[in-house]
Amino acid sequence: MADHNGVSGKLAYRVNEAVKASGLGRSFLYERMSSGDLPSVKIGGRRLIMHDDLMRFLKGTVSHEEHPGTKALASSKKASRPKPGNRASQLEFKWRN
């Protein structure tokens, strides 16, 4: 039997399923996985979020100590990206005279 989001009785969710189940955005979930705030596992080529981890995350009770075996998505050689903000200050314009 499926719940109102079409996802039910699962032990783990694919990211798109976690989006439907939680109502959170895909990018937001990837950011939280990357930071280590939302534990995830990679099995084969799929990134999975365990049901219990998603529930703890939504309740705000996830701790890094509970999941020592899970790793963040980000690699150790994470490229620095400019922080979102005023894009005009990040752009260079070349004017013709």
Helices and strands as residue ranges (DSSP letters): E 12-14, H 15-22, H 26-35, E 41-43, E 46-50, H 51-59, G 64-66, G 87-90
